[in-house]
Amino acid sequence: MADRLLQETSRTIKLGETEYKLAPVNLNVLSDIEDEFGCGLGDLGKAFEKKQASTMRTLLWILVKNNGINSEITREALGDQIGLEDMATIAEQIGELITASVKE
């Protein structure tokens, strides 16, 4: 059952010419969020209110580095691929992933 849920909640995101699989929200992702932001998933909105760009970049990095494929990628490498025109789409896709993970 856990495998089914992880498959249903995984997403991909295209940055430039590269497509990245986003990790499902699992214990490793939740732990990384706590380590990076000093809060749990429920309080992540407060981090977005204070620092939208850096919060989005870090959250995307956590989801990409935990996908089992891109564990060595840096925040800066991801950030270089994101233009202002991409931010709304990325925020929406991350939000959908988190919402789907919580509902399951």
NORMOKA-V972651 format. One record per pair of residues at least 24 apart in sequence whose ideal C-beta (glycine too) atoms are under 6 Angstrom apart, sorted by the first residue. I is the first residue (numbers start at 0). J is the second residue. D is the distance in whole Angstrom. If there is no record, write none. Layout:
# NORMOKA-V972651
i = (I | I)
j = (J | J)
d = (D | D)
This chain:
# NORMOKA-V972651
i = (4 | 8 | 8 | 10 | 10 | 12 | 14 | 15 | 19 | 20 | 21 | 21 | 22 | 22 | 22 | 24 | 24 | 27 | 28 | 28 | 31 | 58)
j = (103 | 99 | 100 | 92 | 96 | 92 | 80 | 80 | 63 | 66 | 62 | 96 | 62 | 65 | 66 | 97 | 100 | 65 | 61 | 65 | 61 | 93)
d = (5 | 5 | 5 | 6 | 5 | 6 | 4 | 5 | 5 | 5 | 4 | 6 | 5 | 4 | 4 | 6 | 4 | 5 | 6 | 5 | 5 | 6)
